[in-house]
Amino acid sequence: MAIGEERYMRSERALDQAVAGVIEALLLVALAAIVLSTIQLVYIPDIMEQREADHMDQVDNQFSYLKSVIDLQTALAKDVSISSPITLGSKELPYFVTARAFGQLDIIDGSSSWIKTDFISDGEIPLTSIRLDALNSYFIDQLYALEGGAVFVKQSDGESVRIEPSISVENLSTQIRITWQLPTFSSIAGKNSTGGYKNCFIRTNYLSNSTYAGATTYLYIYSDFLDAWNATFYDSLSESIEQGYIQIQKHPDLNPTHLRITPGTKSLYADVTVLTLGAQIGPGIVVQ
């Protein structure tokens, strides 16, 4: 074989080896891209959904703790401030295309919810609340609320009661007596709302209490959580409702705006103790 032909054959083999190396590298890159794409499209959404579900479990525990703090403050009836943590959202995963989950925390002490009965001179008792609206990216959106001493959770397919309020029922010979320890919140402007994904704190302190009691022909509850309140009172009054001693219904039947509790074959007596607490979001002293 001529020297020229030998050199040509060597250069061809070198070129073939170089092309094979490039193809091998491209195949490895393609394989890595396929693996990463599979992880991104299949596994990462499941991981993020579980991450947000874990966050909602954490919020559930935090609202339970907040409820216990408020119960303690109202039982002691002393002006001592206590801070309770609330985690607003969750962060994204590093190195992957993911989204954060955000939350909106508000202290609602306006006139959107209230209790109405005929023995209250000014007509109604405000039904205030602390609410976290969890805006999830992968898990279902949920709204947690501490209202009237109960903890509710609401989502697109319904609402439920996480913790029952402090309501007791006595079935007397001619009367049904409802006793309700009702915590309400008083906030200040600029300290009643926040949003984001990090941790924040709600500071609460006991302020005062007042009692409203008397025989009544109705007890109306106006709230954004009518189904949950309906379930709460049905659970507390189930025996009295079954016997016809008391009646409970959402009214009106189409697009109900409030829950009605009225006497049946027995009279109705309500004893509502309103426990007012100062509440603010963030650091500082609770000022009223």
Order of alpha helices (4+ residues) and beta strands (2+ residues): alpha-alpha-beta-beta-beta-beta-beta-beta-beta-beta-beta-beta-beta-beta-beta-alpha-alpha-beta-beta-beta
